[in-house]
């Protein structure tokens, strides 16, 4: 199966002890939709932080490495380090 770019948003929230943990994940149609959704989740107060990213793959297996497109709010350091610029 030919590879294609898969876009998504990973939200991050604070648990009851104040530790940053993974929240909900959303799939998106393109990079622009992923950026807007990530920004909206943080600005709307639904998440402490969010990262928009893409990965090249067939969708059945984790074939490609995730590349962070943009981050908003508070996200783990490893996510920010994955920004391509």
N, C-alpha and C positions, 0 to 999 in steps of 0.2 A: 504494500500500500504506500502510495506517495506521501511524503511529509507535507505538513502545512503548519502555518503559525497558529498557535492556540493562545488566546488572550484571557486574562483573568485578573481578579482582584482578591487579595487576601487581607482581611480585616484583623486588627489586633485590639484586644480589650484588656482592661485591668481586672484581675480576679479580686476576691474579697480581701486579700492580703496586700493588694497594690502591685502585684507582680504582672508584668506584661505577658499575655498569652495569646495564642492564635484564636481568632474568632471565626466568623463565617467566611466562606469562599463563594465567589460568583464567577461564572464564565461570561465572557463578553465577545462581541462580534469583531471588534477591532481595537486598536490602541487608543483611539480617541474616546470610545465608549468606556474603556477600562480606566483611563485617567479621570474622566468626569464622574464615574461611579465612585472611585476611591476618594476623590476630593469631596464629593457629596456626603459620603458616609461619615467623614471626619467633621466637616463643617456643620452637618446636621446633628452632631452629638451622638450618633449611633455607634461610633468606634473611636478609640483613643488614637489609633493610627491605621493607615491602610497603604498597601503597596499594589501598584498596577504593574503587570509583567506579561511577558510572552515566552513561549517555548515552541520550538519547531519539533514536530513529531506527528505520528499517525493517530494519536489519541488513545490507542489501546495500551501502550506501554510508556513509561517515562523515558523517552528516547533522547530528548534534548535538554540541555541545561537551561534553567529559567533565567531570563534576563530582565532585570528590574527596569521599568520604563520611568516610573515616578513614584515618590513616596510623599505621604501627607501625615502630619501629626507625629506621634511617637511610634517608632518601629524598631525592631531589633537591629543592632549594629551590622550584622551580616547582610541584612537586606539593603541597607544604604551602601555598603561596600560593593554590592553587585551592580550598582548603576554603571552604565556603559560610558560615562563621561566624568 
